[in-house]
Amino acid sequence: MKKILCLVLALVMIAALCACGKPAEKQKFIMGIDPEYPPFSYLGDDGKYTGFDVEVCQAACDKLGWDMEIFAVNWDEKLVQLDSKECDCVWSGMTILDSMYEKGYVISKPYYDNTQVLMVKADSGYGSAADLAGKKVAVQLGTSGEALLQGDLADLASSFEEVVTCQSFLQCFAELSGNAVAAVFVDLPVASSYAAQNPGFLIINENLGAEQYGIAFRSGDAELCASIEGAVADLVKDGTYAKIAEKYPDIVNNLLFLNS
């Protein structure tokens, strides 16, 4: 009986030692992005997601010792997918809206000042929003641009022949390239990034809506938000944030953490 008891105790000790020697599993953090939103989040030439937001999130997760995964959201359903826990946040040039606070979402501090603009073909002859009266204009579904055209800029929208909604900005630009629409209503950094890589497009010099970007978390995830914000603050202090921003000159002047 004593031999059996000793054997049992030995097995328990071995199991305990094995458990102690097993490395702790890293916390997984799933970043929800718009996969077609350069320069904040997009598919790189190497087939991997990149962009300013993606690089900052990866660096923040490295600081925290977390494993980062990326989930490509349907932008029009982004908050539904966040609520269903397909991702832990929506972090992809997302405009902070009062309605998000009203619905209980935890929103980070704003990190970017944005404006809405109209982009047209360079040879179109259009120089103002007024010139687009009676023309078709494209906008991405689920964006603040769409919300503006339905709200504060409803009068402007009513002057257009039609507001054409698309699933992504790339689809909007494809409609413009094919002359299916006369303009795209779009965030300034996205328009600038696209125009820089695709000659023949012009951004009309009118800022049609000021807004700020932030990160959305589920209701009750204030601690998770604080952890990410703390890690990003460390990136700002040690210069990593600025080094990442240098890669994206079209947006660096509007990054609040560098220009406050």
C-alpha positions as CSV (number, residue, x, y, z in Angstrom):
1,M,0.0,0.0,0.0
2,K,2.9,2.3,0.9
3,K,4.5,1.6,-2.5
4,I,1.3,2.5,-4.3
5,L,0.9,5.7,-2.3
6,C,4.5,6.7,-3.0
7,L,3.9,6.0,-6.7
8,V,0.8,8.2,-6.7
9,L,2.6,11.0,-5.0
10,A,5.5,10.8,-7.4
11,L,3.1,11.0,-10.4
12,V,1.4,14.0,-8.8
13,M,4.8,15.7,-8.4
14,I,5.8,15.0,-11.9
15,A,2.5,16.4,-13.3
16,A,3.0,19.5,-11.2
17,L,6.5,20.0,-12.4
18,C,5.4,19.5,-16.0
19,A,2.6,22.1,-15.5
20,C,5.1,24.6,-14.0
21,G,7.5,24.1,-16.9
22,K,4.8,24.7,-19.5
23,P,4.9,28.3,-20.9
24,A,1.9,30.4,-20.4
25,E,-0.3,30.8,-23.4
26,K,-0.2,34.3,-24.9
27,Q,-3.3,36.4,-25.0
28,K,-4.7,36.7,-28.5
29,F,-5.9,40.1,-29.8
30,I,-8.0,40.2,-32.9
31,M,-7.9,43.5,-34.8
32,G,-10.9,44.2,-37.0
33,I,-9.9,46.2,-40.2
34,D,-11.3,47.4,-43.5
35,P,-9.0,45.4,-45.8
36,E,-9.2,48.0,-48.5
37,Y,-8.5,51.3,-46.7
38,P,-5.0,52.5,-47.5
39,P,-2.9,54.0,-46.0
40,F,-4.4,52.7,-42.7
41,S,-5.1,49.1,-43.5
42,Y,-4.7,47.2,-46.8
43,L,-3.2,44.1,-48.4
44,G,0.4,44.6,-49.2
45,D,2.3,43.3,-52.2
46,D,3.5,40.4,-50.1
47,G,0.0,39.2,-49.5
48,K,0.0,40.3,-45.9
49,Y,-2.1,43.1,-44.3
50,T,-0.2,46.3,-43.6
51,G,-0.9,50.0,-43.2
52,F,-0.4,52.6,-40.4
53,D,-3.1,51.2,-38.1
54,V,-1.9,47.6,-38.6
55,E,1.7,48.4,-37.9
56,V,0.8,50.4,-34.7
57,C,-1.4,47.6,-33.5
58,Q,1.3,45.0,-34.1
59,A,3.8,47.1,-32.2
60,A,1.4,47.6,-29.3
61,C,0.7,43.9,-29.1
62,D,4.5,43.2,-29.1
63,K,4.7,45.6,-26.1
64,L,2.0,43.7,-24.3
65,G,3.3,40.3,-25.2
66,W,0.1,39.5,-27.1
67,D,-0.4,37.5,-30.3
68,M,-2.1,39.7,-32.9
69,E,-4.6,38.4,-35.5
70,I,-6.3,40.3,-38.2
71,F,-10.0,40.0,-39.1
72,A,-11.3,41.7,-42.3
73,V,-14.6,43.1,-41.5
74,N,-17.5,44.0,-43.7
75,W,-17.4,47.8,-43.0
76,D,-21.1,48.2,-43.2
77,E,-21.5,45.4,-40.5
78,K,-18.3,46.2,-38.5
79,L,-20.1,46.8,-35.2
80,V,-22.3,43.8,-35.6
81,Q,-19.2,41.7,-36.1
82,L,-17.5,43.3,-33.1
83,D,-20.5,42.5,-31.0
84,S,-20.5,38.9,-32.2
85,K,-16.8,38.6,-31.0
86,E,-15.4,38.0,-34.5
87,C,-12.8,40.7,-33.5
88,D,-11.8,42.4,-30.3
89,C,-11.8,45.9,-31.8
90,V,-12.5,47.9,-34.9
91,W,-9.3,49.8,-35.7
92,S,-9.0,51.0,-39.3
93,G,-9.5,54.7,-39.8
94,M,-12.8,54.5,-38.0
95,T,-14.7,57.8,-37.5
96,I,-15.8,58.4,-33.9
97,L,-19.6,58.9,-33.9
98,D,-21.8,60.1,-31.1
99,S,-24.1,57.1,-31.8
100,M,-21.3,54.7,-30.8
101,Y,-21.2,56.2,-27.3
102,E,-25.0,56.2,-27.1
103,K,-25.0,52.4,-27.9
104,G,-22.4,51.8,-25.2
105,Y,-19.3,51.1,-27.2
106,V,-15.9,51.9,-25.5
107,I,-14.0,54.3,-27.8
108,S,-10.4,55.1,-27.5
109,K,-9.0,58.6,-27.5
110,P,-9.0,60.1,-31.0
111,Y,-5.7,59.7,-32.8
112,Y,-6.3,61.4,-36.2
113,D,-8.0,64.5,-37.6
114,N,-9.8,63.7,-40.9
115,T,-11.9,65.6,-43.5
116,Q,-14.2,64.4,-46.2
117,V,-13.5,65.4,-49.8
118,L,-14.7,64.8,-53.4
119,M,-12.3,63.1,-55.8
120,V,-12.8,63.4,-59.6
121,K,-10.9,62.7,-62.7
122,A,-8.2,65.3,-63.4
123,D,-9.6,66.1,-66.9
124,S,-13.2,66.3,-65.8
125,G,-13.4,70.0,-65.4
126,Y,-15.1,69.8,-62.0
127,G,-13.7,72.2,-59.5
128,S,-16.3,72.3,-56.8
129,A,-19.1,70.3,-55.2
130,A,-21.5,72.6,-57.0
131,D,-20.2,71.5,-60.3
132,L,-21.4,68.0,-59.5
133,A,-25.1,68.9,-59.5
134,G,-27.0,66.4,-61.6
135,K,-24.1,63.9,-61.5
136,K,-23.7,60.5,-59.9
137,V,-21.4,60.3,-56.8
138,A,-20.1,57.2,-55.1
139,V,-19.6,56.6,-51.4
140,Q,-18.7,53.5,-49.3
141,L,-21.4,51.8,-47.3
142,G,-21.2,52.2,-43.6
143,T,-18.8,55.2,-43.6
144,S,-19.1,58.6,-42.0
145,G,-19.2,59.9,-45.6
146,E,-22.4,58.1,-46.2
147,A,-23.8,59.3,-42.9
148,L,-22.9,62.9,-43.8
149,L,-24.7,62.7,-47.1
150,Q,-27.8,61.4,-45.3
151,G,-27.5,64.0,-42.6
152,D,-25.6,67.3,-42.4
153,L,-24.9,67.3,-46.2
154,A,-28.3,66.0,-47.3
155,D,-28.8,69.2,-49.3
156,L,-25.6,68.6,-51.2
157,A,-26.6,64.9,-51.8
158,S,-30.0,66.0,-53.1
159,S,-28.3,68.0,-55.8
160,F,-26.6,64.9,-57.2
161,E,-28.4,62.7,-59.7
162,E,-27.7,59.7,-57.5
163,V,-25.6,58.7,-54.5
164,V,-24.2,55.3,-55.5
165,T,-23.2,53.1,-52.5
166,C,-20.3,50.6,-52.8
167,Q,-18.9,47.9,-50.5
168,S,-15.4,49.4,-50.5
169,F,-13.5,52.5,-51.6
170,L,-11.7,50.5,-54.2
171,Q,-15.1,49.7,-55.8
172,C,-15.9,53.4,-55.6
173,F,-12.7,54.3,-57.4
174,A,-13.4,51.6,-60.0
175,E,-16.8,53.2,-60.7
176,L,-15.0,56.5,-61.1
177,S,-12.4,55.1,-63.4
178,G,-15.1,53.5,-65.6
179,N,-17.1,56.8,-65.7
180,A,-20.0,55.2,-64.0
181,V,-19.9,58.1,-61.5
182,A,-18.5,61.6,-61.7
183,A,-16.9,61.7,-58.3
184,V,-16.2,59.7,-55.1
185,F,-17.0,61.1,-51.6
186,V,-14.1,59.9,-49.6
187,D,-11.8,60.4,-46.6
188,L,-8.9,62.8,-47.5
189,P,-6.0,60.4,-46.7
190,V,-7.6,57.6,-48.7
191,A,-8.1,59.9,-51.7
192,S,-4.5,61.2,-51.4
193,S,-3.1,57.7,-51.2
194,Y,-5.0,56.5,-54.2
195,A,-4.2,59.6,-56.3
196,A,-0.5,59.3,-55.5
197,Q,-0.5,55.8,-56.9
198,N,-2.9,56.3,-59.7
199,P,-2.3,59.4,-61.9
200,G,-5.2,61.1,-63.5
201,F,-7.3,61.9,-60.4
202,L,-7.9,65.2,-58.6
203,I,-9.1,66.1,-55.1
204,I,-11.4,69.0,-55.1
205,N,-10.1,71.6,-52.7
206,E,-13.1,71.7,-50.4
207,N,-13.2,70.1,-46.9
208,L,-16.8,68.9,-46.5
209,G,-16.8,67.4,-43.1
210,A,-14.3,67.4,-40.1
211,E,-14.1,64.3,-37.9
212,Q,-11.7,62.2,-35.9
213,Y,-10.6,58.6,-35.9
214,G,-10.6,56.2,-32.9
215,I,-10.7,52.6,-32.0
216,A,-14.0,50.9,-31.0
217,F,-14.3,48.2,-28.4
218,R,-17.3,46.3,-27.0
219,S,-19.3,47.6,-24.1
220,G,-17.5,46.4,-20.9
221,D,-14.1,46.3,-22.5
222,A,-12.7,49.5,-21.0
223,E,-9.8,47.6,-19.4
224,L,-8.8,46.2,-22.9
225,C,-9.0,49.7,-24.4
226,A,-6.8,51.0,-21.6
227,S,-4.2,48.3,-22.2
228,I,-4.0,49.2,-25.9
229,E,-4.0,52.9,-25.2
230,G,-1.2,52.4,-22.6
231,A,0.9,50.4,-25.1
232,V,0.4,53.0,-27.8
233,A,1.4,55.8,-25.4
234,D,4.7,53.8,-24.8
235,L,5.2,53.6,-28.5
236,V,4.9,57.4,-28.7
237,K,7.4,57.9,-25.9
238,D,10.0,55.6,-27.2
239,G,9.8,56.9,-30.8
240,T,8.4,53.8,-32.4
241,Y,5.1,55.6,-33.3
242,A,7.0,58.3,-35.1
243,K,9.1,55.8,-37.0
244,I,6.0,54.0,-38.2
245,A,4.4,57.4,-39.2
246,E,7.3,58.3,-41.3
247,K,6.3,55.6,-43.7
248,Y,3.0,57.3,-44.3
249,P,3.7,61.0,-45.2
250,D,0.2,61.6,-46.4
251,I,-1.2,61.3,-42.9
252,V,1.7,62.2,-40.5
253,N,0.7,65.9,-40.1
254,N,-2.8,64.9,-38.9
255,L,-1.7,62.4,-36.3
256,L,-2.8,63.8,-32.9
257,F,-0.3,62.0,-30.8
258,L,2.6,63.6,-32.8
259,N,1.1,67.0,-33.4
260,S,-0.8,67.9,-30.3
